[in-house]
Amino acid sequence: MSDVMINDGDPFSEPPFMKSLLMLDHERKVLRARSHSEWVAWWVVSGAHRAVARYEDEGLRIVTSFLGLDLTHGDRPEGPHGFESIVYQNGKHIDDDTYATWDEAERGHAAMVARYTGTF
């Protein structure tokens, strides 16, 4: 048995990582998972529905997707940031940003593409 306590010793309290597990509803709104098993079940069937946008051209790749995890660990007043854009140049990670909503992620992706391709 592990000596690591993930819930302050209370067997009925929620482990801290549960607050970081996020899902999308059918309208692409972010929801917190009620349990790890609910999140896993959602993750398995959500597949391509997590992809927001993708850009690739001449060694530049910008990928924006819903990760299903709160990347801010609850530290942002606007809510959890479960979306991320990552920019790769010739396979090397050169930039990233996070977002709270699908709409913000779409706008953020477009801004990243404009910044790195010079199209404003």
C-alpha distances in whole Angstrom, upper triangle without the diagonal:
4,7,9,11,13,15,16,14,16,14,18,19,19,17,19,20,21,24,25,25,29,31,35,37,40,42,40,38,35,33,29,27,26,22,20,22,25,25,24,27,29,28,29,32,34,34,38,38,36,38,41,43,44,46,47,50,51,48,47,44,43,40,39,37,34,31,29,27,29,30,31,28,30,32,35,38,39,35,33,34,32,35,36,39,38,41,42,45,45,41,40,39,41,41,39,39,37,38,37,40,41,44,43,42,45,47,45,45,48,49,46,49,52,51,50,53,55,56,57
4,5,8,10,13,14,12,15,14,17,17,17,15,17,17,19,22,22,23,27,29,33,35,38,40,38,37,33,31,27,25,24,21,19,21,24,24,23,26,28,27,28,31,32,33,36,36,34,36,39,41,41,44,45,48,49,45,44,41,40,38,37,34,32,28,27,25,26,27,28,24,27,29,32,35,36,33,30,31,30,33,33,36,35,38,39,42,42,38,37,36,38,37,35,36,34,35,35,37,38,42,41,39,42,44,42,42,46,46,44,46,49,48,47,50,52,53,54
4,6,10,12,12,11,14,14,17,17,17,15,16,17,20,22,23,24,28,30,34,37,40,42,39,37,34,32,28,26,26,23,21,23,26,26,25,28,30,29,30,34,34,35,38,38,36,38,40,42,43,45,46,49,50,46,45,43,41,39,38,36,33,30,28,26,26,27,27,24,26,28,32,34,36,33,30,31,30,33,34,37,36,39,40,43,43,40,38,36,38,38,36,36,34,36,35,38,39,43,41,40,43,45,42,43,46,46,44,47,49,48,47,51,53,54,54
4,6,9,10,10,13,13,16,15,15,12,13,14,16,18,19,20,24,27,31,33,37,38,35,34,30,28,25,23,23,20,18,21,24,23,23,26,28,26,28,31,32,32,35,35,32,35,37,39,39,42,43,46,47,43,42,39,38,36,34,32,30,26,25,22,22,23,23,20,23,24,28,30,32,29,26,27,27,30,30,33,33,36,37,40,40,37,35,33,35,34,32,32,30,32,31,34,36,39,37,36,39,41,38,39,43,42,40,43,46,44,44,47,49,50,50
4,6,6,6,9,10,13,11,12,9,10,12,14,16,17,19,23,26,29,32,35,37,34,32,29,26,22,21,20,18,17,20,22,22,22,25,27,26,28,31,31,32,35,34,32,35,36,39,40,42,44,47,48,45,43,40,38,36,34,32,29,26,24,21,21,22,22,19,21,23,26,28,30,27,25,26,26,29,30,33,33,37,37,41,42,38,37,34,36,35,33,32,30,31,30,33,35,38,36,35,39,40,38,39,42,42,40,43,46,44,44,48,50,50,50
4,6,8,9,9,11,9,9,5,7,8,10,13,14,15,19,22,26,28,32,33,30,28,25,22,19,18,17,15,14,17,19,18,19,22,23,23,25,28,28,29,32,31,28,31,33,35,36,39,41,44,45,42,40,37,35,33,31,28,26,22,20,18,18,19,19,16,17,20,23,25,27,23,21,23,22,26,27,30,30,34,35,38,40,36,35,32,34,32,30,29,26,27,26,29,31,34,33,32,35,37,34,35,39,39,37,40,43,41,42,45,47,47,47
4,5,6,7,8,6,6,5,7,10,10,12,14,16,19,22,26,28,31,33,30,28,25,22,18,17,16,14,14,17,19,19,20,23,24,24,26,29,28,30,33,32,29,32,34,37,38,41,43,46,48,45,43,40,37,35,33,30,27,24,21,19,19,20,20,16,17,20,23,24,26,23,21,23,23,27,28,32,32,36,37,41,42,39,37,35,36,34,32,30,28,28,27,29,31,34,33,32,36,38,36,37,40,40,39,42,44,43,43,46,48,49,48
4,6,8,10,8,9,8,9,13,14,15,17,19,22,26,29,31,35,36,34,31,27,25,21,20,19,18,18,21,23,22,24,27,27,27,30,32,32,34,37,35,33,36,37,40,41,44,46,49,50,47,45,42,40,37,35,33,30,27,25,22,21,23,22,18,19,21,24,26,28,25,23,26,26,29,31,34,35,38,40,43,45,41,40,37,38,36,34,32,30,30,29,32,34,37,36,35,39,40,38,39,43,42,41,44,46,45,46,49,51,51,50
4,6,9,8,11,10,12,15,16,17,20,21,25,27,31,33,36,38,36,33,30,27,23,22,20,18,19,21,23,23,24,27,28,28,30,33,33,35,38,37,35,38,39,42,43,46,48,51,53,50,48,45,43,40,38,35,32,29,27,24,24,26,25,21,22,24,28,29,31,28,26,29,28,32,33,37,38,41,42,46,47,44,42,39,41,39,37,36,33,34,32,34,37,40,38,38,41,43,41,42,46,45,44,47,49,48,49,52,54,54,54
4,5,5,9,9,12,15,15,16,19,20,23,26,29,31,34,36,34,32,28,25,21,20,18,16,17,20,21,22,23,26,27,27,29,32,32,34,37,36,34,37,38,42,43,46,48,52,53,50,48,45,43,40,38,35,32,29,26,24,24,26,25,21,22,24,27,28,30,27,26,28,28,32,33,37,38,42,43,47,48,45,43,40,42,40,37,36,33,33,31,33,36,39,38,37,41,42,41,42,45,45,44,47,50,49,49,52,54,54,53
4,6,8,9,13,15,14,17,19,19,23,25,28,29,33,35,33,31,28,24,21,19,16,14,15,17,19,20,21,23,25,25,27,29,30,32,36,34,33,36,38,41,42,46,47,51,53,50,48,45,42,39,37,34,31,28,25,23,24,26,26,22,23,26,29,30,31,28,26,28,28,31,33,37,38,41,43,46,48,44,43,40,42,40,37,36,33,33,31,33,35,38,38,37,40,42,41,42,45,45,44,47,50,49,49,52,54,54,54
4,7,9,12,14,13,15,18,18,21,23,26,27,30,32,31,28,25,22,18,17,14,12,14,16,17,19,20,22,23,24,26,28,29,31,34,33,31,35,36,40,41,45,47,50,52,50,47,44,42,39,36,33,29,27,24,22,23,25,25,22,22,25,27,28,29,26,24,27,26,30,32,36,37,41,43,46,48,44,43,40,42,40,37,35,32,32,29,31,33,36,36,35,39,41,39,40,44,44,43,46,48,48,48,51,53,53,52
4,6,9,12,10,12,15,16,19,21,24,25,29,30,29,26,23,20,16,15,13,12,13,16,17,18,19,21,22,23,26,28,28,30,33,31,29,33,34,37,39,42,44,48,50,47,45,42,39,36,34,31,27,25,22,20,20,22,22,18,18,21,24,24,26,22,21,24,24,27,29,33,35,38,40,44,45,42,41,38,39,37,34,32,29,29,26,28,31,34,33,33,36,38,36,38,41,41,40,43,45,45,45,48,50,50,49
4,6,8,7,8,11,12,15,17,21,22,26,27,25,23,20,17,13,12,10,9,10,13,14,14,16,18,19,20,22,24,24,26,29,28,26,29,30,33,35,39,41,44,46,44,41,38,35,32,30,27,23,21,18,16,16,19,19,15,15,18,21,22,23,19,18,20,20,24,26,30,31,35,36,40,42,38,37,34,36,34,30,29,26,25,23,25,27,30,30,29,32,34,33,34,37,38,37,39,42,41,42,45,46,46,46
4,6,6,8,10,11,14,17,21,23,27,28,26,24,20,17,14,12,12,10,10,13,15,14,15,18,19,19,21,24,24,26,28,27,25,28,29,32,34,37,39,42,44,41,39,36,33,30,28,25,22,19,17,14,15,17,17,13,14,17,20,22,23,19,17,19,19,22,24,28,29,32,34,38,39,36,34,32,33,31,28,27,24,24,23,25,27,30,29,28,32,33,32,33,36,36,35,38,40,40,40,43,45,45,44
4,5,6,8,10,13,17,20,23,26,27,25,22,19,16,13,13,13,12,11,15,16,15,17,20,20,19,22,24,24,25,28,26,24,27,28,30,32,35,37,40,42,39,37,34,31,28,26,24,21,18,15,13,12,14,14,10,11,14,17,19,20,17,14,17,16,20,22,25,26,30,32,35,37,34,32,29,30,28,25,24,21,21,20,23,25,28,26,26,29,31,29,30,34,33,32,35,38,37,37,40,42,42,42
4,5,5,7,11,14,18,20,24,25,22,20,17,15,11,11,12,10,9,13,14,12,13,17,17,16,19,21,20,22,24,23,20,23,24,27,29,32,33,37,39,36,33,30,28,25,23,20,17,14,12,9,10,11,12,9,11,14,16,19,19,16,13,15,14,17,19,22,23,27,28,32,34,30,29,26,28,26,23,21,19,19,18,20,22,26,24,23,27,28,26,27,31,31,30,32,35,34,34,37,39,40,39
4,5,5,9,12,15,18,21,22,20,18,14,12,8,7,8,7,7,11,11,9,12,14,14,14,17,19,19,21,23,22,19,22,24,27,29,32,34,38,40,37,35,31,29,26,23,20,17,14,11,9,10,13,14,10,11,15,17,19,19,15,13,15,14,17,19,23,24,28,30,34,35,32,31,28,30,28,24,23,19,19,18,19,21,25,24,23,26,28,27,28,31,31,30,33,36,35,35,38,40,40,40
4,6,8,11,15,17,21,21,19,16,13,10,7,8,9,10,10,14,13,11,14,17,16,16,19,21,19,22,24,22,19,22,23,26,28,31,33,37,39,36,34,31,28,25,22,19,16,14,11,9,8,11,11,8,8,12,13,15,15,12,9,12,12,16,18,22,23,27,29,33,35,32,31,27,29,26,23,21,17,17,15,17,19,22,21,21,24,26,24,26,29,29,29,31,34,33,34,37,38,38,37
4,6,10,13,16,20,20,17,15,12,10,8,8,11,11,10,14,13,10,13,16,15,14,17,19,17,19,21,19,16,19,20,23,25,28,30,33,35,33,30,27,24,21,19,16,13,11,8,5,5,8,9,6,8,11,13,15,15,11,8,9,9,12,14,18,20,23,26,29,31,28,27,24,25,23,19,17,14,14,13,15,17,20,19,18,22,23,22,23,26,26,25,28,30,30,30,33,35,35,34
4,7,11,13,17,18,15,14,10,9,6,6,9,8,8,11,10,7,9,12,11,10,14,15,14,16,18,16,14,17,18,22,23,27,29,33,35,32,30,27,24,21,18,15,11,9,6,5,7,10,12,10,11,14,15,17,17,13,10,11,9,12,15,18,20,24,26,30,31,28,28,25,26,24,20,19,15,15,14,15,16,20,19,18,21,23,22,23,26,27,26,28,31,31,31,33,36,35,35
4,7,10,14,14,11,10,7,6,5,5,9,10,10,12,10,7,10,12,10,10,13,14,12,14,16,14,11,15,15,19,21,25,27,31,34,31,29,25,22,19,16,13,9,8,5,5,7,10,12,11,12,15,15,16,15,11,8,9,7,10,13,17,19,23,25,29,31,28,28,24,26,23,19,18,14,13,11,12,13,16,16,15,18,20,20,20,23,24,24,26,29,29,29,32,34,33,32
4,7,10,11,9,8,6,5,6,6,10,11,11,12,9,7,10,10,7,8,11,11,9,12,13,11,9,13,14,18,20,24,27,30,33,31,29,25,22,19,16,12,9,9,6,8,10,13,15,15,15,18,18,19,17,13,11,11,9,11,14,17,20,23,26,29,31,29,29,26,27,25,21,19,16,14,12,12,12,15,16,15,17,20,20,20,23,25,24,26,29,29,30,31,34,33,32
4,7,8,5,5,5,6,9,9,13,14,15,15,12,10,13,12,9,10,13,12,9,11,12,9,8,12,12,16,19,23,26,29,32,31,28,25,22,18,15,12,8,10,8,11,12,15,17,17,17,20,19,19,17,14,12,12,10,11,14,17,20,23,26,29,31,29,29,26,28,25,21,19,16,14,12,10,9,13,14,13,15,18,18,18,21,23,23,24,27,28,29,30,32,31,30
4,5,5,5,7,7,10,11,13,15,16,16,13,12,14,13,10,12,14,12,10,13,14,10,11,14,14,18,21,25,28,32,35,34,31,28,25,21,18,15,12,14,12,15,16,19,20,20,20,22,21,21,18,16,15,15,13,14,18,20,23,27,29,33,35,32,33,30,31,28,25,22,19,17,14,12,11,14,16,16,17,20,21,21,23,25,26,27,29,31,31,33,35,33,32
4,6,7,10,11,14,14,17,19,19,19,15,15,17,15,12,14,15,12,10,13,13,10,11,14,14,18,21,25,28,31,35,34,31,28,25,22,19,16,14,16,14,18,19,22,23,24,23,26,24,24,21,19,18,18,16,16,19,22,25,28,30,33,35,33,34,31,32,30,26,24,21,19,16,14,12,14,17,17,17,20,21,21,23,26,26,27,29,31,32,33,34,32,32
4,6,9,11,15,16,18,21,22,22,18,17,19,18,14,16,18,16,13,16,15,11,12,14,13,17,20,24,27,30,34,33,30,27,24,21,18,15,14,16,15,18,19,21,22,23,22,25,22,22,19,17,17,17,15,15,18,20,24,27,29,33,35,33,33,31,31,28,25,23,20,17,14,11,10,11,14,15,15,17,19,19,21,23,24,25,27,29,30,31,32,30,29
4,6,9,13,14,17,19,20,20,17,15,17,17,13,14,16,15,11,13,13,9,9,11,10,14,17,21,24,28,31,30,27,24,21,18,14,12,10,13,12,15,15,17,19,20,19,22,20,20,16,15,14,13,12,11,15,17,20,23,26,29,31,29,30,27,28,25,21,19,16,13,11,8,6,9,12,11,12,15,16,16,18,20,21,22,24,26,27,28,30,28,27
4,7,10,12,15,18,19,20,16,15,18,17,14,15,18,17,13,16,16,12,12,14,13,17,20,23,27,30,34,32,29,26,23,20,16,14,11,13,12,14,14,16,17,18,17,19,17,17,14,12,11,12,11,11,15,18,21,24,27,31,33,31,31,28,28,25,22,19,16,12,10,7,7,10,12,12,14,16,17,18,20,21,22,24,26,27,28,30,31,29,28
4,7,10,13,15,16,17,14,12,15,16,12,13,17,16,13,16,16,13,11,14,13,17,20,24,27,30,33,32,29,25,22,19,15,13,9,11,9,10,10,13,14,15,13,16,14,15,12,9,8,9,8,10,13,17,20,23,26,30,32,30,30,26,27,24,20,17,14,11,8,7,8,11,12,12,15,17,17,18,21,22,22,24,26,27,28,30,31,30,29
4,6,9,12,13,15,11,10,14,14,11,13,16,16,14,17,18,15,13,17,17,20,23,27,30,34,37,35,32,28,25,22,19,16,12,13,9,11,11,14,15,14,13,16,16,16,14,10,9,11,10,13,16,20,23,26,29,33,35,32,32,29,30,27,23,20,16,14,11,11,12,15,16,16,18,20,20,22,24,25,26,28,30,30,32,33,35,34,33
4,6,9,10,13,10,9,12,14,12,13,16,17,15,18,19,17,15,18,19,23,25,29,32,35,38,36,33,30,26,23,20,17,13,13,9,9,9,13,14,12,11,15,15,16,14,11,9,11,10,14,17,21,23,27,29,33,35,32,32,29,30,27,23,21,17,15,12,13,15,18,18,18,21,23,22,23,26,27,27,29,32,32,33,35,37,36,35
4,5,7,9,6,6,9,10,9,11,14,15,14,17,19,17,15,19,20,24,26,30,32,36,39,37,34,30,28,24,21,18,14,13,9,10,11,15,16,14,14,18,18,19,18,14,12,14,12,16,19,22,24,28,30,34,36,33,33,29,31,29,25,23,19,18,16,16,17,21,21,20,23,25,25,25,29,30,29,31,34,34,35,37,39,38,38
4,7,9,7,8,11,12,11,13,16,17,17,20,22,20,19,23,24,28,30,34,36,40,42,40,38,34,31,28,25,22,18,17,13,13,14,18,19,16,16,20,20,21,20,17,15,17,16,19,22,26,28,32,34,38,39,36,36,33,35,32,28,26,23,22,19,19,21,24,24,24,27,29,28,29,32,33,33,35,38,38,39,41,43,42,41
4,5,5,6,9,10,11,12,15,16,16,19,22,21,19,23,25,28,30,34,36,40,42,40,38,34,32,28,26,22,18,17,13,13,15,18,19,17,17,21,22,23,23,19,17,19,17,20,23,26,28,32,34,37,39,35,35,32,34,32,29,27,24,23,21,21,23,26,26,25,28,31,30,30,34,35,34,36,39,39,39,41,44,43,43
4,5,5,6,9,10,10,12,15,15,17,20,19,18,21,24,27,29,32,34,38,40,37,35,32,30,26,24,21,17,15,12,12,14,17,19,16,18,21,23,24,24,20,17,18,16,19,21,25,26,30,31,35,36,33,32,30,32,30,27,26,23,23,21,22,23,26,26,25,28,30,29,29,33,34,33,35,38,37,37,40,42,42,42
4,5,5,6,9,10,11,13,14,16,20,19,18,22,24,28,29,33,35,38,41,38,37,33,31,27,25,22,19,17,13,14,17,20,22,20,21,25,26,27,26,23,20,21,18,21,23,27,28,32,33,37,37,34,34,32,34,32,29,28,25,25,23,23,24,27,28,26,29,32,31,31,34,35,34,36,39,39,39,41,44,43,43
4,6,5,6,9,10,11,12,15,18,17,16,20,22,26,28,31,34,37,40,38,36,32,30,26,24,20,17,15,12,14,16,19,21,19,20,24,24,25,24,21,18,19,17,19,22,25,27,31,32,36,37,34,34,32,34,32,28,27,24,23,21,21,21,25,25,24,26,29,29,29,32,33,33,34,37,38,38,40,42,41,41
4,5,5,6,9,10,10,13,16,15,13,17,19,22,24,28,30,34,36,34,32,28,26,23,20,17,13,12,8,10,13,16,18,17,18,21,22,23,22,18,16,16,13,16,18,22,23,27,29,32,34,30,30,28,30,28,25,23,20,20,18,18,18,22,23,21,23,26,25,25,29,30,29,31,34,34,34,36,39,38,38
4,5,5,6,9,10,12,15,15,14,17,20,23,24,28,30,34,36,34,32,28,26,23,21,17,14,13,10,12,15,18,20,19,20,24,25,26,25,22,18,19,15,18,20,23,24,27,28,32,33,29,30,28,30,29,25,25,22,22,21,21,20,24,25,23,25,28,27,26,30,32,30,32,35,35,35,37,39,39,39
4,6,5,7,9,11,15,14,14,18,20,23,25,29,31,34,37,35,33,30,28,24,22,18,16,15,12,15,18,20,23,22,23,26,27,28,27,23,20,21,17,19,22,24,26,29,30,34,35,31,32,30,33,31,28,27,24,24,22,22,21,25,26,24,26,29,28,28,31,33,32,33,36,37,36,38,41,40,40
4,6,5,6,9,12,11,11,15,17,20,22,26,28,32,35,33,31,27,25,21,19,15,13,12,10,13,16,18,21,20,21,24,24,26,24,20,18,18,15,16,19,22,23,27,28,32,33,30,31,28,31,29,25,24,21,20,19,18,17,21,22,20,22,25,25,24,27,29,29,30,33,34,34,35,38,37,37
4,6,5,7,10,10,9,12,15,18,20,24,25,29,32,30,28,24,22,18,17,13,11,10,8,11,14,17,20,19,20,24,24,26,24,20,17,17,13,14,16,19,20,24,25,29,29,26,27,25,27,26,23,22,19,19,18,18,17,20,21,19,21,24,23,22,26,28,26,27,31,31,31,32,35,34,35
4,6,7,10,11,11,14,17,20,21,25,26,30,32,30,29,25,24,20,19,15,14,13,11,14,18,20,23,23,24,27,28,29,27,24,21,20,17,18,19,22,22,26,26,30,30,27,28,27,29,28,25,25,23,22,22,21,20,23,24,22,23,27,26,25,28,30,29,29,33,34,33,34,37,36,37
4,6,9,9,10,13,16,19,21,24,26,30,33,31,30,26,24,20,19,15,14,14,13,16,19,22,25,24,25,29,28,30,27,25,22,21,17,18,20,22,23,26,27,31,31,29,30,28,31,29,26,26,23,23,22,20,19,22,24,21,22,26,26,24,27,30,29,29,32,34,33,34,37,36,36
4,6,5,7,10,13,16,17,21,23,27,30,29,27,23,21,17,15,12,10,11,10,14,17,19,22,22,23,26,25,27,24,22,19,18,14,14,17,19,20,23,25,28,29,26,28,26,28,26,23,22,20,19,18,17,15,18,20,17,18,22,22,21,23,26,25,25,29,30,30,31,33,32,33
4,5,6,8,12,14,15,19,20,24,27,25,24,20,19,15,14,11,10,11,11,15,18,19,23,23,25,27,27,28,26,23,21,19,15,15,16,17,18,21,22,25,26,23,25,23,26,24,22,22,20,19,19,18,16,19,20,17,18,22,21,19,22,25,24,24,27,28,28,28,31,30,31
4,5,6,9,11,12,16,17,21,24,23,21,18,16,13,12,9,10,12,13,16,19,20,23,24,26,28,27,29,26,24,21,19,15,14,15,16,17,19,20,24,24,22,24,22,24,23,21,20,19,18,19,17,14,17,19,16,15,19,19,17,19,22,21,21,24,26,25,26,28,27,28
4,6,8,11,13,17,19,23,26,25,23,19,17,14,12,9,9,11,11,15,18,19,22,23,24,26,25,26,23,21,19,17,14,12,14,16,18,20,22,25,26,24,26,24,25,23,21,20,18,17,16,14,11,14,16,14,14,18,18,16,19,21,21,21,24,26,25,26,29,27,28
4,6,9,12,16,18,22,25,24,21,17,15,11,9,6,5,7,8,12,14,15,18,20,21,23,22,23,20,18,16,14,10,9,11,12,14,17,19,23,24,22,23,20,22,20,17,16,14,14,14,12,10,13,14,11,12,16,16,14,17,19,19,19,22,23,23,24,27,26,26
4,6,8,12,14,18,21,20,18,14,12,8,7,4,6,9,11,14,16,16,20,21,22,24,23,25,22,20,18,15,12,10,10,10,12,15,17,20,21,19,20,18,20,18,16,15,14,14,15,13,10,13,14,10,10,14,14,11,14,17,16,16,19,21,20,21,24,23,23
4,7,11,14,18,21,20,17,14,11,8,5,5,7,10,13,15,16,16,19,21,22,23,21,23,20,19,17,14,12,9,9,9,12,14,16,20,22,20,21,19,19,17,14,14,12,11,13,11,7,9,10,7,7,10,10,8,11,14,13,13,16,18,18,19,21,20,20
4,7,10,14,17,17,14,11,8,6,5,7,10,13,16,18,19,19,21,24,25,25,24,25,22,22,20,16,15,11,10,9,11,12,14,17,19,18,19,17,18,16,14,14,14,13,15,13,10,11,12,9,7,10,10,7,9,12,11,10,14,15,15,16,18,17,18
4,7,10,14,13,11,7,6,5,6,9,12,14,18,20,21,20,23,25,27,27,26,28,25,24,22,19,17,13,12,9,10,10,11,14,15,15,16,15,16,15,13,14,15,16,18,17,14,15,15,11,10,13,12,8,10,13,11,9,13,15,13,14,17,16,17
4,7,10,10,8,6,5,7,9,12,16,18,21,23,24,22,25,28,29,29,28,30,27,27,25,21,20,16,14,11,11,9,10,12,13,13,15,14,15,14,14,15,17,18,21,19,17,17,17,14,12,13,13,9,9,12,10,7,11,12,11,10,14,13,15
4,7,7,6,4,7,9,12,15,18,20,23,25,26,24,27,30,32,32,30,33,30,30,28,24,22,19,16,13,12,10,9,10,11,11,14,14,14,15,15,17,19,21,24,23,20,21,20,17,16,17,16,12,13,15,12,9,13,14,11,11,14,14,17
4,6,5,7,9,12,15,18,22,23,27,28,29,27,30,33,35,35,33,35,33,33,31,27,26,22,19,16,15,12,11,10,10,12,14,15,15,16,18,20,22,24,27,26,24,24,23,20,18,19,18,15,14,16,13,10,13,14,11,9,13,13,17
4,6,8,12,15,18,21,25,26,29,30,32,29,32,35,37,36,35,38,35,35,33,29,28,25,22,18,16,13,11,9,8,11,13,15,15,17,19,22,24,26,30,29,27,27,26,23,22,22,21,18,17,18,16,13,15,15,12,10,14,15,19
4,6,10,13,17,19,23,23,27,28,29,27,29,32,34,34,33,36,34,34,31,27,26,23,20,16,14,10,8,6,5,7,10,12,12,14,16,19,22,25,28,28,26,26,25,22,21,22,20,17,18,18,15,13,15,15,11,11,15,17,20
4,7,10,13,17,20,21,25,25,26,24,26,29,31,31,30,32,30,30,28,24,23,20,17,13,11,7,6,5,6,8,9,10,10,11,13,16,19,21,25,24,23,23,21,18,18,18,16,13,14,14,11,9,12,12,8,9,12,14,17
4,6,10,13,17,17,21,22,23,21,24,27,29,29,27,30,28,27,25,21,20,17,14,10,8,6,5,6,8,8,10,9,10,11,12,14,16,18,22,22,20,20,19,16,15,17,14,11,13,14,10,9,13,13,10,11,14,15,18
4,7,10,14,15,19,19,20,18,21,24,25,25,24,27,24,24,22,18,17,13,10,7,6,5,6,9,11,11,11,10,10,9,9,11,13,15,18,18,16,17,15,12,12,13,11,8,10,11,8,7,11,11,9,11,14,14,16
4,7,10,11,15,16,18,16,19,22,23,24,23,25,23,22,19,16,14,10,8,5,5,7,9,12,14,12,13,11,12,11,9,11,12,13,16,16,14,15,14,10,11,13,11,8,11,12,10,10,14,14,13,14,17,17,19
4,7,9,13,14,15,14,16,19,20,21,20,22,19,18,16,13,11,7,5,4,6,9,12,15,17,16,16,13,14,12,9,9,9,10,12,12,10,12,11,7,8,10,9,6,10,11,10,11,14,15,14,16,19,18,19
4,6,9,11,13,12,16,18,19,20,19,21,19,17,14,11,9,6,6,7,9,12,14,18,20,18,18,15,17,15,12,11,10,10,12,11,9,12,11,8,9,12,11,9,13,15,13,14,18,18,18,20,22,22,22
4,6,8,10,11,14,15,16,18,17,19,16,14,12,9,6,4,7,9,12,15,17,21,23,21,21,18,19,17,13,12,10,9,10,9,8,12,11,9,11,14,13,12,16,17,16,18,21,21,21,23,25,25,25
4,5,8,9,12,13,15,17,17,19,17,15,11,9,6,6,7,10,12,15,17,21,23,20,20,17,19,17,13,12,10,11,11,12,11,15,14,12,14,17,15,15,18,19,18,20,23,23,23,25,27,27,27
4,7,9,12,12,13,16,16,18,17,14,10,9,6,8,10,14,15,19,21,25,27,24,23,20,22,20,16,15,12,12,11,12,12,16,16,13,16,19,18,18,21,22,21,23,26,26,26,28,31,30,30
4,6,9,9,10,13,14,16,15,12,8,8,5,8,10,14,15,19,21,25,27,24,23,20,21,19,15,14,11,12,11,13,14,17,16,14,18,20,18,18,22,23,21,24,26,26,26,29,31,31,31
4,5,5,7,9,10,13,12,9,5,5,5,8,10,14,16,19,22,26,28,25,24,20,21,18,15,13,10,10,9,12,14,17,15,14,18,19,17,18,22,22,21,24,26,25,26,29,31,30,30
4,6,8,9,10,13,13,11,7,5,6,8,8,12,13,17,19,23,25,22,21,17,18,15,12,10,7,9,10,13,15,17,15,13,17,18,16,17,20,20,19,22,24,23,23,26,28,28,28
4,5,5,7,10,11,9,6,6,8,10,11,14,16,19,22,25,28,25,23,19,20,17,13,11,9,10,10,13,16,18,15,15,19,19,17,18,22,21,20,23,25,24,25,28,29,30,29
4,6,8,11,12,10,7,8,10,13,14,17,19,22,24,28,30,28,26,22,23,20,17,15,12,13,12,15,18,21,18,18,22,22,20,22,25,24,23,27,29,27,28,31,33,33,32
4,6,8,9,7,6,8,11,14,15,19,21,24,27,30,33,30,28,25,25,22,19,16,13,13,11,14,18,20,17,18,22,22,20,22,25,25,24,28,29,28,30,33,34,34,33
4,7,9,8,8,9,12,15,16,19,21,24,26,30,32,30,28,24,24,21,18,15,13,13,12,15,19,20,18,18,22,22,20,22,25,24,23,27,28,27,28,32,32,33,31
4,5,6,7,8,12,13,15,17,20,23,26,29,32,30,28,24,23,20,17,14,11,10,9,13,16,17,14,16,19,19,17,20,22,21,21,25,26,25,27,30,30,30,28
4,5,8,10,14,16,17,20,23,25,29,32,35,33,31,28,27,23,20,16,14,12,10,13,17,17,15,17,20,20,18,22,24,22,23,27,27,26,29,32,32,31,29
4,7,9,12,13,15,18,21,24,27,30,34,32,30,26,26,22,19,15,12,10,7,10,13,14,12,14,17,16,16,19,21,20,21,24,25,24,27,29,30,29,27
4,7,9,12,14,17,20,23,27,30,33,31,30,26,26,22,18,15,12,9,6,9,13,14,12,14,17,17,16,19,22,21,22,25,26,26,28,30,31,30,29
4,6,9,12,15,18,21,24,28,30,28,27,23,23,20,16,13,10,8,6,9,12,14,12,13,16,17,16,18,21,21,21,24,25,25,26,29,30,30,29
4,6,8,11,14,17,20,24,27,25,23,20,20,16,13,10,6,5,4,7,10,12,10,10,13,14,13,14,18,17,17,20,22,21,23,25,27,26,25
4,7,10,13,17,20,23,26,23,22,19,20,17,13,11,7,7,6,8,9,12,11,9,13,15,13,14,17,18,17,20,22,22,23,25,27,27,26
4,7,10,14,17,20,23,21,20,17,17,14,11,8,5,5,6,7,7,10,9,6,10,12,10,10,14,15,14,16,19,19,19,22,23,23,23
4,6,10,13,17,19,17,16,13,14,11,7,6,4,6,9,10,10,12,10,7,10,12,9,9,13,13,11,14,16,16,16,19,21,21,21
4,7,10,13,16,15,14,11,11,8,5,5,6,8,12,12,11,13,11,7,9,10,7,6,10,10,8,10,13,13,13,15,17,17,18
4,7,10,13,11,10,7,8,6,4,7,9,12,15,16,15,16,14,11,13,14,11,9,12,12,9,11,14,13,12,15,17,18,19
4,7,10,9,8,6,6,5,6,9,12,15,18,19,18,19,16,13,14,15,12,10,12,12,8,9,12,11,9,12,14,16,17
4,6,5,5,4,6,7,9,13,15,18,22,22,21,22,20,17,18,18,15,13,15,15,11,11,14,13,10,12,16,17,20
4,5,5,7,7,9,12,15,19,21,25,26,24,25,23,20,20,20,18,15,17,16,13,12,15,13,10,11,15,17,19
4,6,9,10,13,15,19,22,24,28,28,27,28,26,23,23,24,21,18,20,20,16,15,18,17,13,14,17,20,22
4,7,9,12,14,17,20,23,26,27,25,27,25,22,22,23,21,18,20,20,16,16,19,18,15,16,20,22,24
4,6,9,12,16,18,22,25,26,25,27,24,21,22,23,20,18,20,19,16,16,19,17,14,16,19,22,24
4,6,8,12,15,18,22,23,22,24,21,18,20,20,17,15,18,17,13,15,17,15,13,16,19,21,22
4,7,11,14,18,21,23,22,23,20,18,19,19,16,14,16,15,11,13,15,12,11,14,16,18,20
4,7,11,14,18,19,19,20,17,15,16,16,12,12,14,12,9,11,13,11,10,14,16,17,18
4,7,10,14,16,16,17,14,11,14,14,10,10,13,12,9,12,14,12,12,15,17,18,19
4,7,11,13,13,14,11,9,12,11,8,9,12,11,9,12,14,13,14,17,18,19,18
4,7,9,11,12,9,8,11,11,8,10,13,12,12,15,17,16,17,20,21,21,21
4,6,8,9,6,6,9,10,8,10,13,13,13,16,17,17,19,21,22,22,21
4,7,9,7,8,11,12,11,13,16,16,16,19,20,21,22,24,25,25,23
4,5,5,6,9,10,10,12,14,15,16,18,20,21,22,24,25,24,23
4,5,5,6,9,10,10,12,14,15,17,18,20,21,22,24,22,21
4,5,5,6,8,10,11,12,14,16,17,18,20,21,22,20,19
4,5,5,6,8,10,10,12,14,15,16,18,20,20,19,17
4,5,5,6,9,10,10,12,14,15,16,18,19,18,17
4,5,5,6,9,10,11,12,14,16,16,18,16,15
4,5,5,6,9,10,11,12,14,15,16,14,13
4,5,5,6,9,10,10,12,14,15,14,13
4,5,5,6,9,10,11,12,14,13,13
4,5,5,6,9,10,10,11,10,9
4,5,5,6,9,10,10,9,8
4,5,5,6,8,10,10,10
4,5,5,6,8,8,9
4,6,5,5,5,5
4,6,6,7,7
4,6,8,10
4,6,9
4,6
4
